C-alpha cells in the first residue's frame, strides 16, 4: 500500500523524473510513426506488386515458351485444383517501343506482354489500373470514343488532373489524321507552288490549323459528338466482331486511319508520360496514337519483326518499375505475329501461366505442389513474393534497422532514467531508512522504485503513443505544413507516385513498442531499486 | 531463561564498527532490561553507545554478540521478514531528527506504519478505522488543526508529536525514544517529556528514553548509565 502511495507522491513532487522520460516519449512516438509509414509503404508496394503478378507465376525458361496452354492448365488444376481460383495464359517477350513526338522518334525498351482479355482480370488486379472506366469493368483492346479519366481514379484525395486525356480516343485519332492530311496537302501545295501560286490551298490549311490547334483536343467545328458516334458505329461494330482482324497495312489494301485502328495495346503510363515538378502528368502520346513495336519471333534463331499498334488505354500501377516497362497486347495477336501457333495443329504456345489462388490458400504450399508436379528443368514456378523477394526483403531489412536504431534511442533514455533514479535514491536515503524503521522490508523498498520506474515508463510510453498516433494520423497535414513553411517539397509525388504518405498502424507493433519502452524504464530502475533495498537502516537514518 | 517480568532485554550485546583502519568497539557486553510498563532512561556521553543499544533493541541493527529478547522471545536472530514485522507491530521508535516523510502530511505520516502493514485490499477494509485512530492520536497531542500540514509547515515540537503519534498508532509493546528533545527548545522539549510521562503513567506504555541530559533522564523511573560501551550502575 505504501509503495503505491509513495510512488504516486514521488511522481507528483519530482517533475525532473518526468523530464527523464521525455526521451522515452519521443522514442516511442518516432517508432510508432516510422513503423506506420514503413508499413504503409510496404503494404502499398506489395499490393501494387501483387496487382501485376498473380499469386503464382508458372513460366517456361525459354522465350519461345511451351505448347498447349490448355493441357498445362488442366495439369495445374489436377495438381492443386482445390486452391486455384483462376488462371490465365500470357506471353511475355522483350521488345522495343518507338513513337514519334514532334517529328522525333522516341524509343523505349519494354516488356511486351500478351494477355487474354477475358480471363486476365480474374487472375490479377490488372484492370483496376486502367484509365477508362469501361476498361476497368471489362478490358477491351478497341479504342474508345472518349471518356478517359482526367483525374487519377486511384487517388483517394484528388491529385493533379490530366486534361490531356479529355479528348483521347477516337476524337484525338481523327484530329491527328486530319492534321496529318492537311500537313501533307500543304507540303504538296508548296511543291506545286514552285511551279505556280497555290494560295487558296495554303490559306485553307492555315485556317483549319488555326481552328484546331488551340483547342487541341476538341473535334473540329461543325462535327457534333453525336454525328461522330454515328459515323463511328459501323467501324466500331466491325472491330468488335473480331478485334484481332484489324486492318493491316501489309494486307495490301489501304486502311482509313480515321475510322480504323491497328491492334490495340495498353502501355504503362510511364512510357507515354512524365510527371513534371508540379506533379502534373505531361503526355507524349495519347490513346488513339499509333506506335511501332519491334519484337523477336519465336523461331530459332529469333528474328526481329516490327508492327504498328494503336494505344487504346494506359496502365498505371503506380510502381514506376512496371509503369515504365510493360506494354500489354491481346495474346492471340502476339502469338500470331511471333509465329507461336503451330501451323499444322493450330495449337498455340505461351510462356507463362498466371495462377490466382482462392482466399486463404497457402501460397508456398501450392507452389511446392506444382513444383513437384512439373519438371524443374522446364518450368520455373514461383510466388509473387519469390519474384519480388529482393525488393520486399530490402524493405523488411530497412524496417528492422530503423527499429533497432530507434530502440537504441529508448535505451539511451533508459540510462537517463537510471542516472536520475540513482539521484532520487540518494536524495531519499533518509526516507528509506525511516520506512525500514517502520517495518518496511527490503523488497518493499525496492518495489517502490521499481513501481516508480513502471509508472514513469507507462507515462512516457503513453504520451509517446498519443503523440505518435497524432503524428501518424495527421502526417499529410504535417507534411503540407512543413512544405508551406520551408517552401520545399518534402514528399515528391513524381518519385513515389502516391499523392499522400500511406500509413498503417499495426496494433501488435504498437503494443511491442510500448512493452519494450516500459520494460526499459523498469530495467533502468532495477539498479537504483537494489541499491535502495540494500541500504542499512541505521546509516540511512543518519544520512542528511 | 524466560523471565516474564522482563519485557525487553539485552543480554551481553556487543557491537563494533570498522572505522578507517581500526575497529571501534561501541558496545562491549551490555545487559539491559525493561519491565512491562517501565520507563527507563539510558544516559551517557556522546559515543557511549546508547543510540547503538537502542538500534539493536529496535532491530535496526544486529549485535555482533549477545542476544535481544522481547516478551520472552529472542528476536535478534529471527529471519528478516519476522524482524520487519516486529518493527512494524511491536516496536515504536522516536528519533531526535523526527524522521517524518516530507511527501506525506501529518495524518499520513502517522498512518505510515499501517500503510506498510496493510496491502491495498486490507487497507480498503482497515483504512477508516486506522484513520480514526490516527486522527484521535493527533487530536490528543493537540494537533487536531494540523492534520493535513506537511512536516515542513510544522514546528519542531509539533513534528516530534507527530512522530510519537506515528510510533503509537501501531499500538507497540515498547516505545524507543532516541534523544527526542535533542533538537527542541526547552519549552517544547518539556512538552514532549510530559507527553511521554503521561503515556507511561496513564496508558502503561513501556518506554526506553535515550538522552545525554541528566535532568531529562530523571523523568524516568530508572536510569542506566553507559560509558565506554559498558553499563555503569547508578
Interface residues (C-beta under 8 A of the other chain):
Chain A: X1 X2 X4 X5 X6 X9 X10 X13 X430 X431 X433 X434 X435 X436 X437 X438 X439 X440 X441 X442 X444 X536 X537 X538 X541
Chain B: X55 X58 X60 X61 X80 X81 X84 X85 X86 X87 X88 X89 X93 X95 X99 X100 X101 X102 X103 X104 X108 X112 X113 X115 X116 X117 X118 X119 X120 X122 X123 X166
